[in-house]
Amino acid sequence: MSFDAFLPYLLTMALVTYLIRAVPLVLFKKKIENRFALSFLHYMPYAVLSVMTVPAVFFATDHVISAAAGVAVALVLALMKRGLLLVAVGASAGVFAAELIIRAVGG
């Protein structure tokens, strides 16, 4: 996929993330003290970004199996507390290796 295909997703994620943080500032004049509301507002951008990104990850490769391999490598490296760059490179290498294996097998 080209960058042009991801541009609408990128702009939508940026807009949603900005709106989720800006709307409470406009609507609420007093400090929010409700723990549930604070927790909800804190985690909402992460949830929205995840919901928009994860499906795209699984359909960005030729095979869902190679995408799952990349996600698995990324999760293992993230759980090992590796840096973002290493996680991204490792996930890409996992996808590349899985695609090579799938093509060698004849998939």
Backbone atoms as SQL, in Angstrom:
CREATE TABLE atoms (id INTEGER PRIMARY KEY, chain TEXT, resi INTEGER, resn TEXT, atom TEXT, x REAL, y REAL, z REAL);
INSERT INTO atoms VALUES
  (1, 'A', 1, 'MET', 'N', 0.839, -1.183, 0.000),
  (2, 'A', 1, 'MET', 'CA', 0.000, 0.000, 0.000),
  (3, 'A', 1, 'MET', 'C', 0.883, 1.245, 0.000),
  (4, 'A', 2, 'SER', 'N', 0.413, 2.256, -0.647),
  (5, 'A', 2, 'SER', 'CA', 1.169, 3.500, -0.708),
  (6, 'A', 2, 'SER', 'C', 0.820, 4.403, 0.472),
  (7, 'A', 3, 'PHE', 'N', 1.604, 5.448, 0.606),
  (8, 'A', 3, 'PHE', 'CA', 1.360, 6.409, 1.686),
  (9, 'A', 3, 'PHE', 'C', -0.009, 7.067, 1.533),
  (10, 'A', 4, 'ASP', 'N', -0.430, 7.274, 0.282),
  (11, 'A', 4, 'ASP', 'CA', -1.731, 7.903, 0.038),
  (12, 'A', 4, 'ASP', 'C', -2.876, 7.097, 0.631),
  (13, 'A', 5, 'ALA', 'N', -2.710, 5.776, 0.703),
  (14, 'A', 5, 'ALA', 'CA', -3.758, 4.933, 1.276),
  (15, 'A', 5, 'ALA', 'C', -3.847, 5.117, 2.790),
  (16, 'A', 6, 'PHE', 'N', -2.716, 5.428, 3.428),
  (17, 'A', 6, 'PHE', 'CA', -2.708, 5.592, 4.885),
  (18, 'A', 6, 'PHE', 'C', -3.008, 7.019, 5.327),
  (19, 'A', 7, 'LEU', 'N', -2.937, 7.971, 4.433),
  (20, 'A', 7, 'LEU', 'CA', -3.132, 9.368, 4.789),
  (21, 'A', 7, 'LEU', 'C', -4.496, 9.638, 5.449),
  (22, 'A', 8, 'PRO', 'N', -5.613, 9.110, 4.923),
  (23, 'A', 8, 'PRO', 'CA', -6.886, 9.345, 5.616),
  (24, 'A', 8, 'PRO', 'C', -6.898, 8.778, 7.036),
  (25, 'A', 9, 'TYR', 'N', -6.298, 7.595, 7.227),
  (26, 'A', 9, 'TYR', 'CA', -6.227, 7.017, 8.569),
  (27, 'A', 9, 'TYR', 'C', -5.409, 7.904, 9.498),
  (28, 'A', 10, 'LEU', 'N', -4.287, 8.381, 8.998),
  (29, 'A', 10, 'LEU', 'CA', -3.402, 9.213, 9.800),
  (30, 'A', 10, 'LEU', 'C', -4.084, 10.518, 10.206),
  (31, 'A', 11, 'LEU', 'N', -4.745, 11.157, 9.255),
  (32, 'A', 11, 'LEU', 'CA', -5.446, 12.408, 9.557),
  (33, 'A', 11, 'LEU', 'C', -6.606, 12.179, 10.519),
  (34, 'A', 12, 'THR', 'N', -7.331, 11.082, 10.326),
  (35, 'A', 12, 'THR', 'CA', -8.446, 10.775, 11.235),
  (36, 'A', 12, 'THR', 'C', -7.945, 10.514, 12.641),
  (37, 'A', 13, 'MET', 'N', -6.848, 9.758, 12.780),
  (38, 'A', 13, 'MET', 'CA', -6.300, 9.499, 14.107),
  (39, 'A', 13, 'MET', 'C', -5.843, 10.788, 14.776),
  (40, 'A', 14, 'ALA', 'N', -5.211, 11.663, 14.016),
  (41, 'A', 14, 'ALA', 'CA', -4.758, 12.933, 14.573),
  (42, 'A', 14, 'ALA', 'C', -5.945, 13.782, 15.032),
  (43, 'A', 15, 'LEU', 'N', -6.974, 13.854, 14.201),
  (44, 'A', 15, 'LEU', 'CA', -8.157, 14.643, 14.538),
  (45, 'A', 15, 'LEU', 'C', -8.877, 14.080, 15.754),
  (46, 'A', 16, 'VAL', 'N', -9.075, 12.773, 15.784),
  (47, 'A', 16, 'VAL', 'CA', -9.776, 12.149, 16.918),
  (48, 'A', 16, 'VAL', 'C', -8.985, 12.340, 18.206),
  (49, 'A', 17, 'THR', 'N', -7.683, 12.140, 18.141),
  (50, 'A', 17, 'THR', 'CA', -6.861, 12.318, 19.335),
  (51, 'A', 17, 'THR', 'C', -6.917, 13.758, 19.826),
  (52, 'A', 18, 'TYR', 'N', -6.855, 14.703, 18.913),
  (53, 'A', 18, 'TYR', 'CA', -6.924, 16.107, 19.298),
  (54, 'A', 18, 'TYR', 'C', -8.291, 16.440, 19.895),
  (55, 'A', 19, 'LEU', 'N', -9.368, 15.995, 19.242),
  (56, 'A', 19, 'LEU', 'CA', -10.713, 16.313, 19.733),
  (57, 'A', 19, 'LEU', 'C', -10.973, 15.718, 21.105),
  (58, 'A', 20, 'ILE', 'N', -10.507, 14.503, 21.325),
  (59, 'A', 20, 'ILE', 'CA', -10.729, 13.864, 22.619),
  (60, 'A', 20, 'ILE', 'C', -10.041, 14.634, 23.734),
  (61, 'A', 21, 'ARG', 'N', -8.939, 15.233, 23.440),
  (62, 'A', 21, 'ARG', 'CA', -8.245, 16.027, 24.463),
  (63, 'A', 21, 'ARG', 'C', -8.771, 17.453, 24.549),
  (64, 'A', 22, 'ALA', 'N', -9.284, 17.998, 23.450),
  (65, 'A', 22, 'ALA', 'CA', -9.730, 19.389, 23.436),
  (66, 'A', 22, 'ALA', 'C', -11.162, 19.565, 23.932),
  (67, 'A', 23, 'VAL', 'N', -12.035, 18.623, 23.629),
  (68, 'A', 23, 'VAL', 'CA', -13.453, 18.769, 24.000),
  (69, 'A', 23, 'VAL', 'C', -13.648, 18.924, 25.506),
  (70, 'A', 24, 'PRO', 'N', -12.999, 18.116, 26.349),
  (71, 'A', 24, 'PRO', 'CA', -13.178, 18.327, 27.793),
  (72, 'A', 24, 'PRO', 'C', -12.744, 19.723, 28.253),
  (73, 'A', 25, 'LEU', 'N', -11.717, 20.284, 27.625),
  (74, 'A', 25, 'LEU', 'CA', -11.279, 21.630, 28.010),
  (75, 'A', 25, 'LEU', 'C', -12.341, 22.670, 27.682),
  (76, 'A', 26, 'VAL', 'N', -13.085, 22.446, 26.621),
  (77, 'A', 26, 'VAL', 'CA', -14.130, 23.388, 26.218),
  (78, 'A', 26, 'VAL', 'C', -15.393, 23.194, 27.049),
  (79, 'A', 27, 'LEU', 'N', -15.747, 21.936, 27.326),
  (80, 'A', 27, 'LEU', 'CA', -17.008, 21.659, 28.012),
  (81, 'A', 27, 'LEU', 'C', -16.952, 21.847, 29.527),
  (82, 'A', 28, 'PHE', 'N', -15.835, 21.535, 30.134),
  (83, 'A', 28, 'PHE', 'CA', -15.742, 21.580, 31.590),
  (84, 'A', 28, 'PHE', 'C', -14.867, 22.742, 32.034),
  (85, 'A', 29, 'LYS', 'N', -15.441, 23.632, 32.818),
  (86, 'A', 29, 'LYS', 'CA', -14.692, 24.794, 33.315),
  (87, 'A', 29, 'LYS', 'C', -13.987, 24.486, 34.640),
  (88, 'A', 30, 'LYS', 'N', -14.617, 23.631, 35.462),
  (89, 'A', 30, 'LYS', 'CA', -14.009, 23.264, 36.735),
  (90, 'A', 30, 'LYS', 'C', -13.119, 22.042, 36.550),
  (91, 'A', 31, 'LYS', 'N', -12.260, 21.827, 37.524),
  (92, 'A', 31, 'LYS', 'CA', -11.397, 20.655, 37.486),
  (93, 'A', 31, 'LYS', 'C', -12.228, 19.396, 37.663),
  (94, 'A', 32, 'ILE', 'N', -11.955, 18.376, 36.831),
  (95, 'A', 32, 'ILE', 'CA', -12.671, 17.100, 36.926),
  (96, 'A', 32, 'ILE', 'C', -12.064, 16.305, 38.066),
  (97, 'A', 33, 'GLU', 'N', -12.901, 15.898, 39.019),
  (98, 'A', 33, 'GLU', 'CA', -12.419, 15.150, 40.178),
  (99, 'A', 33, 'GLU', 'C', -12.894, 13.706, 40.190),
  (100, 'A', 34, 'ASN', 'N', -13.813, 13.354, 39.316),
  (101, 'A', 34, 'ASN', 'CA', -14.323, 11.986, 39.253),
  (102, 'A', 34, 'ASN', 'C', -13.228, 11.073, 38.706),
  (103, 'A', 35, 'ARG', 'N', -12.862, 10.033, 39.481),
  (104, 'A', 35, 'ARG', 'CA', -11.778, 9.147, 39.077),
  (105, 'A', 35, 'ARG', 'C', -12.109, 8.382, 37.805),
  (106, 'A', 36, 'PHE', 'N', -13.380, 7.972, 37.655),
  (107, 'A', 36, 'PHE', 'CA', -13.775, 7.243, 36.453),
  (108, 'A', 36, 'PHE', 'C', -13.650, 8.130, 35.217),
  (109, 'A', 37, 'ALA', 'N', -14.126, 9.355, 35.316),
  (110, 'A', 37, 'ALA', 'CA', -14.059, 10.277, 34.178),
  (111, 'A', 37, 'ALA', 'C', -12.607, 10.586, 33.823),
  (112, 'A', 38, 'LEU', 'N', -11.767, 10.794, 34.823),
  (113, 'A', 38, 'LEU', 'CA', -10.352, 11.054, 34.560),
  (114, 'A', 38, 'LEU', 'C', -9.675, 9.859, 33.892),
  (115, 'A', 39, 'SER', 'N', -9.976, 8.671, 34.396),
  (116, 'A', 39, 'SER', 'CA', -9.407, 7.460, 33.808),
  (117, 'A', 39, 'SER', 'C', -9.889, 7.282, 32.374),
  (118, 'A', 40, 'PHE', 'N', -11.174, 7.510, 32.146),
  (119, 'A', 40, 'PHE', 'CA', -11.756, 7.396, 30.807),
  (120, 'A', 40, 'PHE', 'C', -11.078, 8.363, 29.842),
  (121, 'A', 41, 'LEU', 'N', -10.923, 9.598, 30.247),
  (122, 'A', 41, 'LEU', 'CA', -10.308, 10.603, 29.374),
  (123, 'A', 41, 'LEU', 'C', -8.817, 10.343, 29.149),
  (124, 'A', 42, 'HIS', 'N', -8.175, 9.738, 30.146),
  (125, 'A', 42, 'HIS', 'CA', -6.744, 9.453, 30.011),
  (126, 'A', 42, 'HIS', 'C', -6.484, 8.337, 28.999),
  (127, 'A', 43, 'TYR', 'N', -7.284, 7.274, 29.049),
  (128, 'A', 43, 'TYR', 'CA', -7.038, 6.109, 28.201),
  (129, 'A', 43, 'TYR', 'C', -7.749, 6.139, 26.850),
  (130, 'A', 44, 'MET', 'N', -8.644, 7.049, 26.636),
  (131, 'A', 44, 'MET', 'CA', -9.410, 7.091, 25.390),
  (132, 'A', 44, 'MET', 'C', -8.529, 7.249, 24.145),
  (133, 'A', 45, 'PRO', 'N', -7.549, 8.135, 24.106),
  (134, 'A', 45, 'PRO', 'CA', -6.727, 8.236, 22.884),
  (135, 'A', 45, 'PRO', 'C', -6.020, 6.928, 22.530),
  (136, 'A', 46, 'TYR', 'N', -5.527, 6.208, 23.535),
  (137, 'A', 46, 'TYR', 'CA', -4.862, 4.939, 23.274),
  (138, 'A', 46, 'TYR', 'C', -5.842, 3.921, 22.705),
  (139, 'A', 47, 'ALA', 'N', -7.039, 3.895, 23.241),
  (140, 'A', 47, 'ALA', 'CA', -8.050, 2.956, 22.757),
  (141, 'A', 47, 'ALA', 'C', -8.440, 3.268, 21.313),
  (142, 'A', 48, 'VAL', 'N', -8.639, 4.541, 21.011),
  (143, 'A', 48, 'VAL', 'CA', -9.026, 4.934, 19.651),
  (144, 'A', 48, 'VAL', 'C', -7.906, 4.613, 18.662),
  (145, 'A', 49, 'LEU', 'N', -6.683, 4.931, 19.008),
  (146, 'A', 49, 'LEU', 'CA', -5.559, 4.634, 18.117),
  (147, 'A', 49, 'LEU', 'C', -5.406, 3.135, 17.898),
  (148, 'A', 50, 'SER', 'N', -5.612, 2.346, 18.947),
  (149, 'A', 50, 'SER', 'CA', -5.517, 0.893, 18.814),
  (150, 'A', 50, 'SER', 'C', -6.601, 0.351, 17.903),
  (151, 'A', 51, 'VAL', 'N', -7.820, 0.822, 18.091),
  (152, 'A', 51, 'VAL', 'CA', -8.941, 0.339, 17.278),
  (153, 'A', 51, 'VAL', 'C', -8.744, 0.683, 15.811),
  (154, 'A', 52, 'MET', 'N', -8.117, 1.786, 15.525),
  (155, 'A', 52, 'MET', 'CA', -7.907, 2.185, 14.133),
  (156, 'A', 52, 'MET', 'C', -6.653, 1.543, 13.531),
  (157, 'A', 53, 'THR', 'N', -5.664, 1.225, 14.340),
  (158, 'A', 53, 'THR', 'CA', -4.396, 0.728, 13.829),
  (159, 'A', 53, 'THR', 'C', -4.361, -0.791, 13.680),
  (160, 'A', 54, 'VAL', 'N', -4.863, -1.518, 14.661),
  (161, 'A', 54, 'VAL', 'CA', -4.739, -2.975, 14.672),
  (162, 'A', 54, 'VAL', 'C', -5.355, -3.627, 13.427),
  (163, 'A', 55, 'PRO', 'N', -6.569, -3.272, 12.997),
  (164, 'A', 55, 'PRO', 'CA', -7.087, -3.904, 11.775),
  (165, 'A', 55, 'PRO', 'C', -6.216, -3.627, 10.553),
  (166, 'A', 56, 'ALA', 'N', -5.667, -2.438, 10.458),
  (167, 'A', 56, 'ALA', 'CA', -4.805, -2.104, 9.321),
  (168, 'A', 56, 'ALA', 'C', -3.540, -2.951, 9.319),
  (169, 'A', 57, 'VAL', 'N', -3.042, -3.295, 10.496),
  (170, 'A', 57, 'VAL', 'CA', -1.835, -4.117, 10.594),
  (171, 'A', 57, 'VAL', 'C', -2.070, -5.483, 9.962),
  (172, 'A', 58, 'PHE', 'N', -3.231, -6.068, 10.210),
  (173, 'A', 58, 'PHE', 'CA', -3.490, -7.423, 9.728),
  (174, 'A', 58, 'PHE', 'C', -3.814, -7.486, 8.240),
  (175, 'A', 59, 'PHE', 'N', -4.117, -6.372, 7.618),
  (176, 'A', 59, 'PHE', 'CA', -4.420, -6.387, 6.192),
  (177, 'A', 59, 'PHE', 'C', -3.362, -5.652, 5.366),
  (178, 'A', 60, 'ALA', 'N', -2.232, -5.316, 5.965),
  (179, 'A', 60, 'ALA', 'CA', -1.174, -4.594, 5.258),
  (180, 'A', 60, 'ALA', 'C', -0.196, -5.536, 4.562),
  (181, 'A', 61, 'THR', 'N', -0.307, -6.841, 4.814),
  (182, 'A', 61, 'THR', 'CA', 0.595, -7.808, 4.200),
  (183, 'A', 61, 'THR', 'C', -0.187, -8.701, 3.247),
  (184, 'A', 62, 'ASP', 'N', 0.542, -9.561, 2.534),
  (185, 'A', 62, 'ASP', 'CA', -0.114, -10.473, 1.600),
  (186, 'A', 62, 'ASP', 'C', -0.882, -11.582, 2.312),
  (187, 'A', 63, 'HIS', 'N', -0.427, -11.964, 3.497),
  (188, 'A', 63, 'HIS', 'CA', -1.046, -13.059, 4.245),
  (189, 'A', 63, 'HIS', 'C', -1.273, -12.624, 5.695),
  (190, 'A', 64, 'VAL', 'N', -2.392, -13.019, 6.236),
  (191, 'A', 64, 'VAL', 'CA', -2.699, -12.694, 7.636),
  (192, 'A', 64, 'VAL', 'C', -1.717, -13.400, 8.562),
  (193, 'A', 65, 'ILE', 'N', -1.229, -14.551, 8.147),
  (194, 'A', 65, 'ILE', 'CA', -0.279, -15.305, 8.978),
  (195, 'A', 65, 'ILE', 'C', 1.012, -14.504, 9.175),
  (196, 'A', 66, 'SER', 'N', 1.504, -13.867, 8.128),
  (197, 'A', 66, 'SER', 'CA', 2.729, -13.078, 8.277),
  (198, 'A', 66, 'SER', 'C', 2.484, -11.846, 9.146),
  (199, 'A', 67, 'ALA', 'N', 1.294, -11.268, 9.037),
  (200, 'A', 67, 'ALA', 'CA', 0.952, -10.139, 9.905),
  (201, 'A', 67, 'ALA', 'C', 0.909, -10.582, 11.364),
  (202, 'A', 68, 'ALA', 'N', 0.327, -11.753, 11.603),
  (203, 'A', 68, 'ALA', 'CA', 0.270, -12.279, 12.970),
  (204, 'A', 68, 'ALA', 'C', 1.674, -12.561, 13.500),
  (205, 'A', 69, 'ALA', 'N', 2.566, -13.022, 12.632),
  (206, 'A', 69, 'ALA', 'CA', 3.954, -13.259, 13.051),
  (207, 'A', 69, 'ALA', 'C', 4.615, -11.942, 13.449),
  (208, 'A', 70, 'GLY', 'N', 4.383, -10.899, 12.676),
  (209, 'A', 70, 'GLY', 'CA', 4.943, -9.587, 13.013),
  (210, 'A', 70, 'GLY', 'C', 4.407, -9.050, 14.328),
  (211, 'A', 71, 'VAL', 'N', 3.107, -9.223, 14.535),
  (212, 'A', 71, 'VAL', 'CA', 2.495, -8.779, 15.796),
  (213, 'A', 71, 'VAL', 'C', 3.073, -9.578, 16.964),
  (214, 'A', 72, 'ALA', 'N', 3.256, -10.878, 16.775),
  (215, 'A', 72, 'ALA', 'CA', 3.804, -11.714, 17.844),
  (216, 'A', 72, 'ALA', 'C', 5.226, -11.270, 18.202),
  (217, 'A', 73, 'VAL', 'N', 6.036, -11.006, 17.188),
  (218, 'A', 73, 'VAL', 'CA', 7.414, -10.541, 17.444),
  (219, 'A', 73, 'VAL', 'C', 7.368, -9.195, 18.178),
  (220, 'A', 74, 'ALA', 'N', 6.497, -8.299, 17.731),
  (221, 'A', 74, 'ALA', 'CA', 6.388, -6.987, 18.380),
  (222, 'A', 74, 'ALA', 'C', 5.957, -7.129, 19.833),
  (223, 'A', 75, 'LEU', 'N', 5.000, -8.000, 20.108),
  (224, 'A', 75, 'LEU', 'CA', 4.538, -8.193, 21.485),
  (225, 'A', 75, 'LEU', 'C', 5.648, -8.757, 22.371),
  (226, 'A', 76, 'VAL', 'N', 6.377, -9.741, 21.853),
  (227, 'A', 76, 'VAL', 'CA', 7.471, -10.328, 22.646),
  (228, 'A', 76, 'VAL', 'C', 8.532, -9.273, 22.960),
  (229, 'A', 77, 'LEU', 'N', 8.925, -8.508, 21.939),
  (230, 'A', 77, 'LEU', 'CA', 9.943, -7.475, 22.168),
  (231, 'A', 77, 'LEU', 'C', 9.434, -6.374, 23.100),
  (232, 'A', 78, 'ALA', 'N', 8.164, -6.015, 22.974),
  (233, 'A', 78, 'ALA', 'CA', 7.597, -4.992, 23.855),
  (234, 'A', 78, 'ALA', 'C', 7.529, -5.491, 25.296),
  (235, 'A', 79, 'LEU', 'N', 7.167, -6.763, 25.472),
  (236, 'A', 79, 'LEU', 'CA', 7.117, -7.324, 26.828),
  (237, 'A', 79, 'LEU', 'C', 8.511, -7.432, 27.439),
  (238, 'A', 80, 'MET', 'N', 9.521, -7.525, 26.585),
  (239, 'A', 80, 'MET', 'CA', 10.907, -7.543, 27.066),
  (240, 'A', 80, 'MET', 'C', 11.427, -6.123, 27.308),
  (241, 'A', 81, 'LYS', 'N', 10.524, -5.144, 27.151),
  (242, 'A', 81, 'LYS', 'CA', 10.824, -3.729, 27.389),
  (243, 'A', 81, 'LYS', 'C', 11.926, -3.191, 26.476),
  (244, 'A', 82, 'ARG', 'N', 11.880, -3.600, 25.209),
  (245, 'A', 82, 'ARG', 'CA', 12.813, -3.072, 24.218),
  (246, 'A', 82, 'ARG', 'C', 12.298, -1.738, 23.708),
  (247, 'A', 83, 'GLY', 'N', 13.134, -0.966, 23.079),
  (248, 'A', 83, 'GLY', 'CA', 12.761, 0.346, 22.565),
  (249, 'A', 83, 'GLY', 'C', 11.836, 0.248, 21.363),
  (250, 'A', 84, 'LEU', 'N', 11.176, 1.366, 21.072),
  (251, 'A', 84, 'LEU', 'CA', 10.205, 1.414, 19.982),
  (252, 'A', 84, 'LEU', 'C', 10.842, 1.079, 18.642),
  (253, 'A', 85, 'LEU', 'N', 12.040, 1.578, 18.391),
  (254, 'A', 85, 'LEU', 'CA', 12.706, 1.311, 17.122),
  (255, 'A', 85, 'LEU', 'C', 12.992, -0.177, 16.958),
  (256, 'A', 86, 'LEU', 'N', 13.495, -0.813, 18.003),
  (257, 'A', 86, 'LEU', 'CA', 13.793, -2.246, 17.941),
  (258, 'A', 86, 'LEU', 'C', 12.502, -3.054, 17.751),
  (259, 'A', 87, 'VAL', 'N', 11.437, -2.664, 18.410),
  (260, 'A', 87, 'VAL', 'CA', 10.159, -3.359, 18.257),
  (261, 'A', 87, 'VAL', 'C', 9.660, -3.238, 16.818),
  (262, 'A', 88, 'ALA', 'N', 9.747, -2.048, 16.245),
  (263, 'A', 88, 'ALA', 'CA', 9.287, -1.838, 14.870),
  (264, 'A', 88, 'ALA', 'C', 10.141, -2.615, 13.873),
  (265, 'A', 89, 'VAL', 'N', 11.450, -2.570, 14.043),
  (266, 'A', 89, 'VAL', 'CA', 12.345, -3.298, 13.134),
  (267, 'A', 89, 'VAL', 'C', 12.152, -4.802, 13.298),
  (268, 'A', 90, 'GLY', 'N', 11.998, -5.254, 14.524),
  (269, 'A', 90, 'GLY', 'CA', 11.772, -6.682, 14.774),
  (270, 'A', 90, 'GLY', 'C', 10.468, -7.173, 14.171),
  (271, 'A', 91, 'ALA', 'N', 9.414, -6.381, 14.303),
  (272, 'A', 91, 'ALA', 'CA', 8.123, -6.758, 13.712),
  (273, 'A', 91, 'ALA', 'C', 8.228, -6.808, 12.193),
  (274, 'A', 92, 'SER', 'N', 8.912, -5.841, 11.607),
  (275, 'A', 92, 'SER', 'CA', 9.094, -5.839, 10.151),
  (276, 'A', 92, 'SER', 'C', 9.903, -7.053, 9.704),
  (277, 'A', 93, 'ALA', 'N', 10.937, -7.375, 10.444),
  (278, 'A', 93, 'ALA', 'CA', 11.746, -8.554, 10.115),
  (279, 'A', 93, 'ALA', 'C', 10.926, -9.833, 10.264),
  (280, 'A', 94, 'GLY', 'N', 10.075, -9.887, 11.276),
  (281, 'A', 94, 'GLY', 'CA', 9.203, -11.047, 11.458),
  (282, 'A', 94, 'GLY', 'C', 8.241, -11.226, 10.292),
  (283, 'A', 95, 'VAL', 'N', 7.664, -10.129, 9.833),
  (284, 'A', 95, 'VAL', 'CA', 6.762, -10.184, 8.676),
  (285, 'A', 95, 'VAL', 'C', 7.533, -10.614, 7.441),
  (286, 'A', 96, 'PHE', 'N', 8.708, -10.042, 7.230),
  (287, 'A', 96, 'PHE', 'CA', 9.520, -10.375, 6.062),
  (288, 'A', 96, 'PHE', 'C', 9.890, -11.857, 6.057),
  (289, 'A', 97, 'ALA', 'N', 10.342, -12.368, 7.198),
  (290, 'A', 97, 'ALA', 'CA', 10.720, -13.779, 7.301),
  (291, 'A', 97, 'ALA', 'C', 9.511, -14.683, 7.064),
  (292, 'A', 98, 'ALA', 'N', 8.376, -14.320, 7.650),
  (293, 'A', 98, 'ALA', 'CA', 7.165, -15.129, 7.465),
  (294, 'A', 98, 'ALA', 'C', 6.718, -15.133, 6.003),
  (295, 'A', 99, 'GLU', 'N', 6.803, -13.995, 5.345),
  (296, 'A', 99, 'GLU', 'CA', 6.443, -13.928, 3.926),
  (297, 'A', 99, 'GLU', 'C', 7.382, -14.787, 3.088),
  (298, 'A', 100, 'LEU', 'N', 8.687, -14.773, 3.387),
  (299, 'A', 100, 'LEU', 'CA', 9.631, -15.605, 2.660),
  (300, 'A', 100, 'LEU', 'C', 9.310, -17.092, 2.852),
  (301, 'A', 101, 'ILE', 'N', 8.995, -17.477, 4.073),
  (302, 'A', 101, 'ILE', 'CA', 8.667, -18.877, 4.360),
  (303, 'A', 101, 'ILE', 'C', 7.379, -19.270, 3.634),
  (304, 'A', 102, 'ILE', 'N', 6.373, -18.426, 3.679),
  (305, 'A', 102, 'ILE', 'CA', 5.102, -18.731, 3.024),
  (306, 'A', 102, 'ILE', 'C', 5.295, -18.899, 1.510),
  (307, 'A', 103, 'ARG', 'N', 6.087, -18.020, 0.913),
  (308, 'A', 103, 'ARG', 'CA', 6.325, -18.105, -0.534),
  (309, 'A', 103, 'ARG', 'C', 7.164, -19.329, -0.886),
  (310, 'A', 104, 'ALA', 'N', 8.111, -19.694, 0.007),
  (311, 'A', 104, 'ALA', 'CA', 8.934, -20.876, -0.245),
  (312, 'A', 104, 'ALA', 'C', 8.106, -22.145, -0.174),
  (313, 'A', 105, 'VAL', 'N', 7.139, -22.163, 0.725),
  (314, 'A', 105, 'VAL', 'CA', 6.276, -23.337, 0.882),
  (315, 'A', 105, 'VAL', 'C', 5.279, -23.415, -0.272),
  (316, 'A', 106, 'GLY', 'N', 4.974, -22.269, -0.851),
  (317, 'A', 106, 'GLY', 'CA', 4.065, -22.282, -1.998),
  (318, 'A', 106, 'GLY', 'C', 2.724, -21.639, -1.718),
  (319, 'A', 107, 'GLY', 'N', 2.669, -20.774, -0.712),
  (320, 'A', 107, 'GLY', 'CA', 1.409, -20.128, -0.333),
  (321, 'A', 107, 'GLY', 'C', 1.175, -18.913, -1.026);
